[in-house]
Amino acid sequence: MFLEPLFYWAMLIFLGNCGLLLVMAARIFKHTELEEDHLNPVDFAKAVEWYFPLELCIHAFLMAMIFWFHFSTWLLLLNVPMLVWNIIQLSDNSYKVDPAKVWNPEWKKAYQRKTMIYLGFYGLCFAAYLYNVIAVILHFGENGYPRAKGVYMPHHLKD
C-alpha cells in the first residue's frame, strides 16, 4: 500500500508529540516521587534539568518538520508561542532547579503550574496532530491519489 509522503511526515510529527507527552509523564512521575519522599532534591534537580533540553530539541525538531515538509500554517501558529517560551527559559536559565528551593511551597506551586501548562499544550497538540493524520489519510486513497471531491479536506491539504 502506497501512501503519500505527506502521511509519513504527519505520522512523524504525531509520534514526536507522543514522545513529548512521555517526557511530561516522566516529569510528573519524578515530581510525585519527590512529594512522597522516594527521591532526594539533588536527584530530582538533575533529572528535571535533563528533561528540558530534551523537550526543547524534540519540539524544535517538530517545528522544523512542520515548516519544511508539512507546511501547515495553523500547526505552526499553534507551536510558536511554546517554542518562544522554551527559548526564553533556556536563555535565562530559568529551567534549572535549585535543590535548596525544592521544598519551598511557592516553588512547588509554580513548578506544578508550569508542568500543567506544558501538559495541556502537548495534549492540545496531540489532538491537532491526530486530526492532521486522519485528514491526510482521508484525503489520499490507498493508491496515493486524492479521493473523490465530496470528501471534506482542511484548507492546507486542498490541491
DSSP file with accessible surface (Angstrom, degrees, kcal/mol):
  #  RESIDUE AA STRUCTURE BP1 BP2  ACC     N-H-->O    O-->H-N    N-H-->O    O-->H-N    TCO  KAPPA ALPHA  PHI   PSI    X-CA   Y-CA   Z-CA
    1    1 A M              0   0  172      0, 0.0     2,-0.5     0, 0.0   142,-0.1   0.000 360.0 360.0 360.0 123.3    0.0    0.0    0.0
    2    2 A F        -     0   0  126    140,-0.8     2,-0.3     3,-0.0   142,-0.1  -0.857 360.0-175.3-100.3 127.5    1.5    3.3   -1.1
    3    3 A L        -     0   0   19     -2,-0.5   139,-0.1   140,-0.1     5,-0.1  -0.870  36.3 -89.9-117.6 156.7    0.6    6.4    0.8
    4    4 A E    >>  -     0   0   64     -2,-0.3     3,-1.7   137,-0.2     4,-0.9  -0.299  34.5-120.3 -58.9 141.7    1.5   10.0    0.1
    5    5 A P  H 3> S+     0   0   65      0, 0.0     4,-2.0     0, 0.0     5,-0.2   0.808 111.9  70.9 -57.1 -24.5    4.8   11.1    1.7
    6    6 A L  H 3> S+     0   0   35      1,-0.2     4,-2.5     2,-0.2     5,-0.2   0.867  92.6  56.8 -59.7 -34.1    2.7   13.7    3.5
    7    7 A F  H <> S+     0   0   32     -3,-1.7     4,-2.6     1,-0.2    -1,-0.2   0.915 105.3  49.8 -62.8 -42.8    1.2   10.9    5.6
    8    8 A Y  H  X S+     0   0  122     -4,-0.9     4,-2.2     2,-0.2    -1,-0.2   0.890 111.6  47.7 -67.3 -37.0    4.7    9.8    6.7
    9    9 A W  H  X S+     0   0   76     -4,-2.0     4,-2.4     2,-0.2    -1,-0.2   0.910 111.5  51.0 -68.1 -39.9    5.6   13.3    7.8
   10   10 A A  H  X S+     0   0    1     -4,-2.5     4,-2.4    -5,-0.2    -2,-0.2   0.913 111.5  47.9 -62.7 -40.5    2.3   13.8    9.6
   11   11 A M  H  X S+     0   0   53     -4,-2.6     4,-2.9     2,-0.2     5,-0.2   0.896 109.8  52.5 -67.5 -37.9    2.9   10.5   11.4
   12   12 A L  H  X S+     0   0   66     -4,-2.2     4,-2.2     2,-0.2    -2,-0.2   0.926 111.3  46.7 -62.8 -42.6    6.5   11.5   12.3
   13   13 A I  H  X S+     0   0    2     -4,-2.4     4,-2.0     2,-0.2    -2,-0.2   0.928 113.1  49.5 -64.8 -43.2    5.2   14.8   13.8
   14   14 A F  H  X S+     0   0   27     -4,-2.4     4,-1.9     1,-0.2    -2,-0.2   0.931 112.0  47.3 -62.4 -45.2    2.4   12.9   15.7
   15   15 A L  H  X S+     0   0   98     -4,-2.9     4,-1.9     1,-0.2    -1,-0.2   0.863 108.6  55.7 -67.6 -33.6    4.9   10.4   17.1
   16   16 A G  H  X S+     0   0   18     -4,-2.2     4,-1.9    -5,-0.2    -1,-0.2   0.902 106.9  50.1 -63.0 -39.3    7.2   13.2   18.1
   17   17 A N  H  X S+     0   0    1     -4,-2.0     4,-2.2     2,-0.2    -2,-0.2   0.877 106.2  55.3 -66.7 -35.5    4.4   14.8   20.1
   18   18 A C  H  X S+     0   0   37     -4,-1.9     4,-2.0     1,-0.2    -1,-0.2   0.898 105.9  53.2 -61.5 -37.7    3.7   11.4   21.7
   19   19 A G  H  X S+     0   0   23     -4,-1.9     4,-2.1     1,-0.2    -2,-0.2   0.898 106.8  51.3 -62.2 -40.2    7.4   11.5   22.8
   20   20 A L  H  X S+     0   0    1     -4,-1.9     4,-2.2     1,-0.2    -2,-0.2   0.891 108.0  52.0 -64.1 -38.7    6.9   14.9   24.3
   21   21 A L  H  X S+     0   0   41     -4,-2.2     4,-2.3     2,-0.2    -1,-0.2   0.883 108.1  52.0 -64.8 -35.9    3.9   13.6   26.2
   22   22 A L  H  X S+     0   0  126     -4,-2.0     4,-2.4     2,-0.2    -2,-0.2   0.896 108.0  50.9 -66.4 -39.1    6.1   10.7   27.6
   23   23 A V  H  X S+     0   0   14     -4,-2.1     4,-2.3     2,-0.2    -2,-0.2   0.913 110.2  50.4 -63.3 -39.9    8.7   13.2   28.7
   24   24 A M  H  X S+     0   0    0     -4,-2.2     4,-2.4     2,-0.2    -2,-0.2   0.908 108.9  51.3 -64.1 -40.7    5.9   15.2   30.5
   25   25 A A  H  X S+     0   0   33     -4,-2.3     4,-2.6     1,-0.2    -2,-0.2   0.919 109.5  50.2 -62.7 -40.3    4.7   11.9   32.2
   26   26 A A  H  X S+     0   0   28     -4,-2.4     4,-2.4     1,-0.2    -2,-0.2   0.902 109.6  51.4 -64.1 -38.6    8.3   11.2   33.3
   27   27 A R  H  X S+     0   0    3     -4,-2.3     4,-2.1     2,-0.2    -2,-0.2   0.921 110.9  47.5 -64.2 -42.2    8.5   14.8   34.7
   28   28 A I  H  X S+     0   0   45     -4,-2.4     4,-2.4     1,-0.2    -2,-0.2   0.910 110.7  52.0 -66.6 -39.6    5.2   14.3   36.6
   29   29 A F  H  X S+     0   0  134     -4,-2.6     4,-2.6     1,-0.2    -1,-0.2   0.904 108.6  50.9 -62.9 -40.8    6.4   10.9   38.0
   30   30 A K  H  X S+     0   0   53     -4,-2.4     4,-2.1     2,-0.2    -1,-0.2   0.913 110.0  49.7 -62.4 -41.5    9.6   12.5   39.2
   31   31 A H  H  X S+     0   0   13     -4,-2.1     4,-2.5     2,-0.2    -2,-0.2   0.906 110.7  50.1 -65.4 -38.1    7.6   15.2   41.0
   32   32 A T  H  X S+     0   0   57     -4,-2.4     4,-2.0     2,-0.2    -2,-0.2   0.917 108.9  51.7 -65.8 -40.6    5.4   12.6   42.6
   33   33 A E  H  <>S+     0   0   74     -4,-2.6     5,-2.7     1,-0.2     6,-0.9   0.892 110.8  48.9 -62.1 -38.2    8.5   10.6   43.7
   34   34 A L  H ><5S+     0   0    0     -4,-2.1     3,-1.4     4,-0.2    -2,-0.2   0.930 109.7  51.1 -65.8 -44.0    9.8   13.8   45.3
   35   35 A E  H 3<5S+     0   0   79     -4,-2.5    -1,-0.2     1,-0.3    -2,-0.2   0.850 111.6  47.4 -62.3 -35.1    6.5   14.5   47.0
   36   36 A E  T 3<5S-     0   0  117     -4,-2.0    -1,-0.3    -5,-0.2    -2,-0.2   0.259 115.7-113.5 -93.0  11.9    6.4   11.0   48.5
   37   37 A D  T < 5S+     0   0  124     -3,-1.4    -3,-0.2     2,-0.2    -2,-0.1   0.759  84.4 119.0  64.6  28.8   10.0   11.1   49.7
   38   38 A H  S   <S+     0   0  136     -5,-2.7     2,-0.4    -6,-0.2    -4,-0.2   0.482  73.7  44.9 -94.5  -5.9   11.2    8.4   47.4
   39   39 A L  S    S-     0   0   23     -6,-0.9    -2,-0.2    -5,-0.2    -1,-0.1  -1.000  79.8-130.0-139.9 136.8   13.7   10.9   45.7
   40   40 A N     >  -     0   0   79     -2,-0.4     4,-2.1     1,-0.1     5,-0.2  -0.502  30.0-110.8 -85.7 159.5   16.0   13.4   47.2
   41   41 A P  H  > S+     0   0   28      0, 0.0     4,-2.6     0, 0.0     5,-0.2   0.826 114.4  56.0 -61.0 -32.3   16.1   17.0   45.9
   42   42 A V  H  > S+     0   0   71      2,-0.2     4,-2.3     1,-0.2     5,-0.2   0.944 110.4  44.0 -67.3 -44.8   19.5   16.7   44.3
   43   43 A D  H  > S+     0   0   74      1,-0.2     4,-2.3     2,-0.2    -1,-0.2   0.884 113.2  52.7 -65.6 -37.4   18.5   13.7   42.1
   44   44 A F  H  X S+     0   0    0     -4,-2.1     4,-2.7     2,-0.2     5,-0.3   0.936 108.9  49.3 -61.8 -45.7   15.2   15.5   41.3
   45   45 A A  H  X S+     0   0    3     -4,-2.6     4,-2.3     1,-0.2    52,-0.3   0.911 111.2  49.4 -62.4 -42.3   17.0   18.6   40.2
   46   46 A K  H  X S+     0   0  137     -4,-2.3     4,-1.3     1,-0.2    -1,-0.2   0.917 113.5  46.3 -62.8 -43.4   19.4   16.5   37.9
   47   47 A A  H  X S+     0   0   18     -4,-2.3     4,-1.4     2,-0.2    -2,-0.2   0.931 114.0  46.4 -66.7 -45.0   16.5   14.6   36.3
   48   48 A V  H  X S+     0   0    3     -4,-2.7     4,-1.3     1,-0.2    -2,-0.2   0.888 110.1  53.2 -68.6 -36.9   14.4   17.7   35.7
   49   49 A E  H  < S+     0   0   59     -4,-2.3    -1,-0.2    -5,-0.3    -2,-0.2   0.820 108.0  52.6 -67.3 -27.2   17.2   19.7   34.3
   50   50 A W  H  X S+     0   0  163     -4,-1.3     4,-1.0    -5,-0.2    -1,-0.2   0.830 104.2  56.8 -75.8 -30.5   17.9   16.8   31.9
   51   51 A Y  H  X S+     0   0   26     -4,-1.4     4,-2.6     1,-0.2     5,-0.2   0.860  96.6  62.6 -70.0 -36.0   14.3   16.8   30.6
   52   52 A F  H  X S+     0   0    3     -4,-1.3     4,-2.7     1,-0.2     5,-0.2   0.936 103.1  45.1 -63.3 -49.6   14.1   20.4   29.5
   53   53 A P  H  > S+     0   0   50      0, 0.0     4,-2.6     0, 0.0    -1,-0.2   0.893 113.3  53.2 -61.3 -33.7   16.8   20.3   26.8
   54   54 A L  H  X S+     0   0   62     -4,-1.0     4,-2.5     2,-0.2     5,-0.2   0.940 110.5  46.4 -63.2 -45.8   15.3   17.0   25.5
   55   55 A E  H  X S+     0   0    0     -4,-2.6     4,-2.8     1,-0.2     5,-0.2   0.920 112.5  50.4 -60.5 -44.7   11.9   18.7   25.3
   56   56 A L  H  X S+     0   0   23     -4,-2.7     4,-2.7     1,-0.2     5,-0.2   0.917 111.3  47.8 -63.6 -41.9   13.3   21.7   23.5
   57   57 A C  H  X S+     0   0   86     -4,-2.6     4,-2.5     2,-0.2    -1,-0.2   0.925 114.0  46.2 -64.8 -45.3   15.2   19.6   21.0
   58   58 A I  H  X S+     0   0   39     -4,-2.5     4,-2.5     2,-0.2    -2,-0.2   0.933 114.5  48.0 -64.2 -42.4   12.1   17.4   20.2
   59   59 A H  H  X S+     0   0    1     -4,-2.8     4,-2.4    -5,-0.2    -2,-0.2   0.921 112.3  48.1 -66.4 -41.5    9.9   20.5   20.0
   60   60 A A  H  X S+     0   0   43     -4,-2.7     4,-2.3    -5,-0.2    -1,-0.2   0.905 111.1  51.8 -65.3 -38.3   12.3   22.3   17.7
   61   61 A F  H  X S+     0   0   99     -4,-2.5     4,-2.4    -5,-0.2    -2,-0.2   0.923 109.7  49.3 -62.6 -42.7   12.6   19.2   15.5
   62   62 A L  H  X S+     0   0    1     -4,-2.5     4,-2.6     1,-0.2    -2,-0.2   0.911 109.9  51.1 -63.5 -41.1    8.8   19.0   15.2
   63   63 A M  H  X S+     0   0   20     -4,-2.4     4,-2.5     1,-0.2    -1,-0.2   0.907 110.1  49.7 -62.9 -40.0    8.6   22.7   14.3
   64   64 A A  H  X S+     0   0   23     -4,-2.3     4,-3.1     2,-0.2     5,-0.4   0.916 111.2  49.1 -64.8 -41.2   11.3   22.1   11.6
   65   65 A M  H  X>S+     0   0   16     -4,-2.4     4,-1.7     1,-0.2     5,-1.3   0.905 112.4  48.0 -64.2 -41.5    9.3   19.1   10.2
   66   66 A I  H  <5S+     0   0    0     -4,-2.6     4,-0.4     3,-0.2     6,-0.3   0.921 117.0  43.3 -64.4 -41.0    6.1   21.1   10.2
   67   67 A F  H  <5S+     0   0  109     -4,-2.5    -2,-0.2    -5,-0.2     4,-0.2   0.943 123.4  31.4 -72.5 -46.8    7.8   24.0    8.4
   68   68 A W  H  <5S+     0   0  175     -4,-3.1     3,-0.2    -5,-0.2    -3,-0.2   0.886 133.5  16.9 -83.5 -41.7    9.9   22.2    5.8
   69   69 A F  T  <5S+     0   0   98     -4,-1.7    -3,-0.2    -5,-0.4    -2,-0.1   0.681 132.3  30.6-109.2 -22.8    7.9   19.1    4.9
   70   70 A H  S   <S-     0   0    4     -5,-1.3     2,-0.4    -4,-0.4    -1,-0.2  -0.438  75.1-165.5-136.1  57.5    4.4   19.5    6.1
   71   71 A F        +     0   0  114     -3,-0.2     2,-0.4    -4,-0.2    -4,-0.2  -0.304  20.5 160.3 -61.2 108.9    3.8   23.3    5.8
   72   72 A S     >  -     0   0    0     -2,-0.4     4,-2.2    -6,-0.3     3,-0.2  -0.963  29.1-157.3-131.6 112.9    0.6   23.9    7.8
   73   73 A T  H  > S+     0   0   77     -2,-0.4     4,-2.8     1,-0.2     5,-0.2   0.903  92.2  50.9 -60.7 -42.7    0.0   27.4    8.9
   74   74 A W  H  > S+     0   0   95      1,-0.2     4,-1.6     2,-0.2    -1,-0.2   0.858 110.5  49.2 -70.0 -31.4   -2.3   26.6   11.8
   75   75 A L  H  > S+     0   0    0      2,-0.2     4,-1.6    -3,-0.2    -1,-0.2   0.889 112.1  49.3 -71.5 -37.5    0.1   24.0   13.2
   76   76 A L  H  X S+     0   0   22     -4,-2.2     4,-1.8     1,-0.2     3,-0.2   0.943 111.6  48.1 -63.1 -47.3    3.0   26.5   13.0
   77   77 A L  H  < S+     0   0  120     -4,-2.8    -1,-0.2     1,-0.2    -2,-0.2   0.833 109.0  55.2 -65.0 -29.4    0.9   29.2   14.7
   78   78 A L  H  < S+     0   0   39     -4,-1.6     4,-0.4    -5,-0.2    -1,-0.2   0.883 114.1  39.7 -67.6 -36.1   -0.1   26.7   17.4
   79   79 A N  H  X S+     0   0    2     -4,-1.6     4,-2.1    -3,-0.2     5,-0.2   0.688  94.4  80.0 -90.4 -21.4    3.5   25.8   18.2
   80   80 A V  H  X S+     0   0   65     -4,-1.8     4,-2.6     1,-0.2     5,-0.2   0.916  89.8  52.1 -59.5 -46.2    5.3   29.2   18.0
   81   81 A P  H  > S+     0   0   83      0, 0.0     4,-2.4     0, 0.0    -1,-0.2   0.924 112.3  45.7 -60.4 -40.2    4.2   30.5   21.5
   82   82 A M  H  > S+     0   0   12     -4,-0.4     4,-2.5     2,-0.2    -2,-0.2   0.901 112.4  50.7 -69.7 -37.8    5.5   27.4   23.3
   83   83 A L  H  X S+     0   0   30     -4,-2.1     4,-2.3     2,-0.2    -1,-0.2   0.921 111.0  48.8 -65.4 -40.6    8.8   27.4   21.4
   84   84 A V  H  X S+     0   0   75     -4,-2.6     4,-2.5     2,-0.2    -2,-0.2   0.926 111.1  50.2 -63.9 -42.6    9.3   31.1   22.2
   85   85 A W  H  X S+     0   0   82     -4,-2.4     4,-2.3    -5,-0.2    -2,-0.2   0.916 110.9  49.6 -62.6 -40.7    8.6   30.4   25.9
   86   86 A N  H  X S+     0   0    0     -4,-2.5     4,-2.2     2,-0.2    -1,-0.2   0.902 110.4  49.7 -64.3 -41.7   11.1   27.5   25.9
   87   87 A I  H  X S+     0   0   91     -4,-2.3     4,-2.6     2,-0.2    -2,-0.2   0.907 109.7  51.6 -66.2 -38.2   13.8   29.6   24.2
   88   88 A I  H  X S+     0   0   85     -4,-2.5     4,-2.0     1,-0.2     6,-0.3   0.929 110.5  48.8 -63.0 -43.1   13.2   32.4   26.8
   89   89 A Q  H  <>S+     0   0    5     -4,-2.3     5,-1.3     1,-0.2     6,-0.8   0.891 112.4  48.9 -63.2 -38.1   13.6   29.8   29.6
   90   90 A L  H ><5S+     0   0   67     -4,-2.2     3,-0.7     1,-0.2    -2,-0.2   0.905 109.6  51.7 -67.9 -39.4   16.8   28.5   28.0
   91   91 A S  H 3<5S+     0   0   93     -4,-2.6    -2,-0.2     1,-0.2    -1,-0.2   0.855 118.6  34.7 -70.0 -34.4   18.3   31.9   27.6
   92   92 A D  T 3<5S-     0   0   94     -4,-2.0    -1,-0.2    -5,-0.2    -2,-0.2   0.320 104.9-124.3-103.3  11.7   17.8   33.0   31.2
   93   93 A N  T X 5 +     0   0   86     -3,-0.7     3,-1.0    -4,-0.5    -3,-0.2   0.753  64.0 141.0  55.9  30.0   18.4   29.5   32.7
   94   94 A S  T 3 < +     0   0   60     -5,-1.3    -4,-0.1    -6,-0.3    -1,-0.1   0.608  59.6  69.9 -78.0  -7.9   15.0   29.6   34.5
   95   95 A Y  T 3  S+     0   0   32     -6,-0.8    -1,-0.2    -9,-0.1   -43,-0.1   0.679  77.9 100.5 -79.7 -16.5   14.5   25.9   33.7
   96   96 A K    <   -     0   0  104     -3,-1.0     2,-0.5    -7,-0.2   -50,-0.1  -0.428  68.1-138.9 -73.5 144.5   17.3   24.9   36.1
   97   97 A V        -     0   0    8    -52,-0.3   -48,-0.1    -2,-0.1    -2,-0.1  -0.893   1.1-146.4-110.1 128.1   16.2   23.7   39.5
   98   98 A D    >>  -     0   0   77     -2,-0.5     3,-1.6     1,-0.1     4,-0.5  -0.830  10.5-147.4 -89.5 118.1   17.9   24.7   42.8
   99   99 A P  G >4 S+     0   0   41      0, 0.0     3,-0.7     0, 0.0     4,-0.3   0.794  96.4  61.0 -58.9 -24.9   17.8   21.7   45.1
  100  100 A A  G 34 S+     0   0   86      1,-0.2     3,-0.3     2,-0.1     4,-0.0   0.787 105.1  47.3 -71.9 -25.6   17.5   24.0   48.1
  101  101 A K  G X4 S+     0   0  114     -3,-1.6     3,-1.4     1,-0.2    -1,-0.2   0.478  83.7  95.5 -92.6  -2.6   14.3   25.6   46.8
  102  102 A V  T << S+     0   0    0     -3,-0.7    -1,-0.2    -4,-0.5    -2,-0.1   0.854  85.5  47.1 -61.1 -34.4   12.6   22.2   46.0
  103  103 A W  T 3  S+     0   0  111     -4,-0.3    -1,-0.3    -3,-0.3    -2,-0.1   0.521  83.4 112.8 -88.0  -1.6   10.7   22.1   49.4
  104  104 A N    <>  -     0   0   65     -3,-1.4     4,-2.4     1,-0.2     3,-0.2  -0.552  65.2-143.2 -70.2 124.0    9.5   25.7   49.1
  105  105 A P  H  > S+     0   0   94      0, 0.0     4,-2.3     0, 0.0     5,-0.2   0.857  99.4  53.3 -60.4 -34.3    5.7   25.7   48.7
  106  106 A E  H  > S+     0   0  150      2,-0.2     4,-2.3     1,-0.2     5,-0.2   0.903 109.6  48.2 -67.2 -39.6    5.8   28.6   46.3
  107  107 A W  H  > S+     0   0   48     -6,-0.2     4,-2.8    -3,-0.2     5,-0.2   0.918 110.9  51.2 -65.3 -42.2    8.3   26.9   44.1
  108  108 A K  H  X S+     0   0   42     -4,-2.4     4,-2.7     2,-0.2     5,-0.2   0.916 110.8  48.4 -60.0 -44.0    6.3   23.7   44.1
  109  109 A K  H  X S+     0   0  137     -4,-2.3     4,-2.3     2,-0.2    -1,-0.2   0.926 113.4  46.5 -64.4 -43.4    3.1   25.6   43.1
  110  110 A A  H  X S+     0   0   42     -4,-2.3     4,-2.5     2,-0.2    -2,-0.2   0.904 113.4  49.7 -65.6 -39.5    4.9   27.4   40.3
  111  111 A Y  H  X S+     0   0   10     -4,-2.8     4,-2.6     2,-0.2    -2,-0.2   0.924 111.8  47.6 -66.3 -43.2    6.6   24.1   39.1
  112  112 A Q  H  X S+     0   0   88     -4,-2.7     4,-2.4     2,-0.2    -2,-0.2   0.902 111.8  50.7 -64.5 -39.6    3.2   22.3   39.1
  113  113 A R  H  X S+     0   0  140     -4,-2.3     4,-2.2    -5,-0.2    -2,-0.2   0.936 111.5  47.6 -63.8 -44.2    1.6   25.1   37.2
  114  114 A K  H  X S+     0   0   39     -4,-2.5     4,-2.4     1,-0.2    -2,-0.2   0.921 111.9  50.2 -63.7 -41.3    4.3   25.2   34.6
  115  115 A T  H  X S+     0   0    5     -4,-2.6     4,-2.7     1,-0.2    -1,-0.2   0.903 110.2  49.6 -64.3 -40.0    4.1   21.4   34.2
  116  116 A M  H  X S+     0   0  105     -4,-2.4     4,-2.7     2,-0.2    -1,-0.2   0.862 108.5  53.3 -69.4 -32.9    0.3   21.5   33.8
  117  117 A I  H  X S+     0   0   83     -4,-2.2     4,-2.6     2,-0.2    -2,-0.2   0.943 111.7  45.8 -63.4 -47.0    0.7   24.2   31.1
  118  118 A Y  H  X S+     0   0    0     -4,-2.4     4,-2.9     2,-0.2     5,-0.3   0.931 113.5  49.2 -58.8 -47.4    3.1   22.0   29.2
  119  119 A L  H  X S+     0   0   59     -4,-2.7     4,-2.1     1,-0.2    -2,-0.2   0.914 112.2  47.8 -62.0 -43.2    0.8   19.0   29.6
  120  120 A G  H  X S+     0   0   47     -4,-2.7     4,-2.3     2,-0.2    -1,-0.2   0.917 113.3  48.4 -63.4 -41.8   -2.2   20.9   28.4
  121  121 A F  H  X S+     0   0   28     -4,-2.6     4,-2.6     2,-0.2    -2,-0.2   0.940 112.9  46.1 -64.9 -46.7   -0.3   22.3   25.4
  122  122 A Y  H  X S+     0   0    1     -4,-2.9     4,-2.1     1,-0.2    -1,-0.2   0.842 111.5  53.5 -68.1 -29.4    1.1   18.9   24.4
  123  123 A G  H  X S+     0   0   32     -4,-2.1     4,-2.0    -5,-0.3    -1,-0.2   0.913 109.4  48.1 -67.0 -42.0   -2.4   17.4   24.9
  124  124 A L  H  X S+     0   0   99     -4,-2.3     4,-2.4     1,-0.2    -2,-0.2   0.923 112.3  49.2 -62.6 -42.8   -3.9   20.1   22.6
  125  125 A C  H  X S+     0   0    0     -4,-2.6     4,-3.2     2,-0.2     5,-0.3   0.875 105.9  57.9 -64.2 -36.6   -1.1   19.4   20.0
  126  126 A F  H  X S+     0   0   71     -4,-2.1     4,-2.4     1,-0.2    -1,-0.2   0.943 109.3  44.2 -57.3 -47.1   -1.8   15.7   20.3
  127  127 A A  H  X S+     0   0   57     -4,-2.0     4,-2.4     2,-0.2    -2,-0.2   0.918 114.9  48.8 -65.1 -41.7   -5.4   16.3   19.2
  128  128 A A  H  X S+     0   0   12     -4,-2.4     4,-2.2     1,-0.2    -2,-0.2   0.920 113.9  45.1 -65.9 -42.9   -4.3   18.7   16.5
  129  129 A Y  H  X S+     0   0    2     -4,-3.2     4,-2.4     2,-0.2    -1,-0.2   0.868 112.0  52.1 -70.2 -36.1   -1.7   16.3   15.1
  130  130 A L  H  X S+     0   0   66     -4,-2.4     4,-2.5    -5,-0.3     5,-0.2   0.927 110.1  49.2 -63.9 -42.6   -4.1   13.3   15.3
  131  131 A Y  H  X S+     0   0  100     -4,-2.4     4,-2.7     1,-0.2    -2,-0.2   0.914 110.6  51.7 -59.5 -41.7   -6.7   15.3   13.4
  132  132 A N  H  X S+     0   0    1     -4,-2.2     4,-2.2     2,-0.2    -2,-0.2   0.913 109.5  48.4 -64.3 -42.7   -4.0   16.2   10.8
  133  133 A V  H  X S+     0   0    8     -4,-2.4     4,-2.4     2,-0.2    -1,-0.2   0.935 113.1  47.8 -63.5 -43.9   -3.0   12.5   10.4
  134  134 A I  H  X S+     0   0   82     -4,-2.5     4,-2.6     1,-0.2    -2,-0.2   0.912 110.3  52.5 -64.7 -39.3   -6.7   11.5    9.9
  135  135 A A  H  X S+     0   0    6     -4,-2.7     4,-2.0     1,-0.2    -1,-0.2   0.906 109.9  48.5 -64.0 -39.1   -7.2   14.3    7.4
  136  136 A V  H  X S+     0   0    1     -4,-2.2     4,-2.1     2,-0.2    -1,-0.2   0.922 111.6  49.7 -66.6 -41.9   -4.2   13.1    5.4
  137  137 A I  H  < S+     0   0   71     -4,-2.4    -2,-0.2     1,-0.2    -1,-0.2   0.918 113.3  46.5 -63.1 -41.8   -5.5    9.5    5.4
  138  138 A L  H  < S+     0   0   86     -4,-2.6    -1,-0.2     1,-0.2    -2,-0.2   0.841 111.5  52.3 -69.4 -31.5   -9.0   10.6    4.3
  139  139 A H  H  < S+     0   0   13     -4,-2.0     8,-2.6    -5,-0.2     2,-0.5   0.895 107.9  52.3 -73.3 -41.1   -7.6   12.9    1.6
  140  140 A F  B  < S-A  146   0A  19     -4,-2.1    -1,-0.1     6,-0.2     5,-0.0  -0.840  78.4-140.0-103.8 133.5   -5.4   10.3   -0.1
  141  141 A G    >   -     0   0    8      4,-3.0     3,-1.5    -2,-0.5  -137,-0.2  -0.078  38.6 -87.8 -75.5-176.6   -6.7    6.9   -1.2
  142  142 A E  T 3  S+     0   0  141      1,-0.3  -140,-0.8     2,-0.1    -1,-0.1   0.759 127.6  53.9 -67.8 -22.7   -4.8    3.6   -0.8
  143  143 A N  T 3  S-     0   0  101      2,-0.2    -1,-0.3  -142,-0.1  -140,-0.1   0.424 119.6-105.9 -93.5   3.3   -3.2    4.1   -4.2
  144  144 A G  S <  S+     0   0    6     -3,-1.5    -2,-0.1     1,-0.3  -141,-0.1   0.403  83.1 117.7  93.1  -4.6   -1.8    7.6   -3.3
  145  145 A Y  S    S-     0   0  162      1,-0.1    -4,-3.0    -5,-0.0    -1,-0.3  -0.700  75.0 -92.1 -95.8 152.3   -4.2    9.6   -5.4
  146  146 A P  B     -A  140   0A  58      0, 0.0    -6,-0.2     0, 0.0    -1,-0.1  -0.240  44.7-119.9 -60.5 147.3   -6.7   12.1   -3.9
  147  147 A R        -     0   0  117     -8,-2.6    -8,-0.1     1,-0.2    -9,-0.0  -0.042  50.4 -50.5 -75.4-172.9  -10.1   10.7   -3.1
  148  148 A A    >   -     0   0   78      1,-0.1     3,-1.4     2,-0.1    -1,-0.2  -0.088  53.6-112.1 -60.2 158.5  -13.4   11.8   -4.5
  149  149 A K  T 3  S+     0   0  208      1,-0.3    -1,-0.1    -3,-0.1    -2,-0.0   0.679 108.1  71.6 -70.6 -15.4  -14.2   15.5   -4.5
  150  150 A G  T 3  S+     0   0   81      2,-0.1     2,-0.4     0, 0.0    -1,-0.3   0.621  72.9 101.7 -78.4  -9.0  -17.0   15.1   -1.9
  151  151 A V  S <  S-     0   0   55     -3,-1.4     2,-0.2   -12,-0.1    -4,-0.0  -0.610  77.8-122.9 -80.5 126.6  -14.6   14.4    0.9
  152  152 A Y        -     0   0  172     -2,-0.4    -2,-0.1     1,-0.0    -1,-0.1  -0.494  33.4-173.2 -69.1 132.7  -14.1   17.5    3.2
  153  153 A M        -     0   0   14     -2,-0.2     5,-0.1   -14,-0.0   -17,-0.0  -0.974  27.4-107.9-127.4 143.5  -10.5   18.5    3.4
  154  154 A P    >>  -     0   0    8      0, 0.0     3,-1.6     0, 0.0     4,-0.6  -0.289  39.5-106.4 -61.3 157.1   -8.8   21.1    5.6
  155  155 A H  G >4 S+     0   0  164      1,-0.3     3,-1.0     2,-0.2    -2,-0.0   0.857 116.4  55.8 -57.6 -39.2   -7.6   24.2    3.7
  156  156 A H  G 34 S+     0   0   48      1,-0.2    -1,-0.3     3,-0.0   -85,-0.0   0.631 107.9  49.5 -75.6  -9.7   -3.9   23.3    3.9
  157  157 A L  G <4 S+     0   0   10     -3,-1.6    -1,-0.2     2,-0.1    -2,-0.2   0.493  82.3 113.8-103.6  -5.9   -4.5   19.9    2.2
  158  158 A K    <<        0   0  125     -3,-1.0    -3,-0.0    -4,-0.6   -19,-0.0  -0.380 360.0 360.0 -69.7 145.0   -6.6   21.0   -0.7
  159  159 A D              0   0  156     -2,-0.1    -1,-0.1     0, 0.0    -2,-0.1  -0.396 360.0 360.0 -77.1 360.0   -5.0   20.6   -4.2
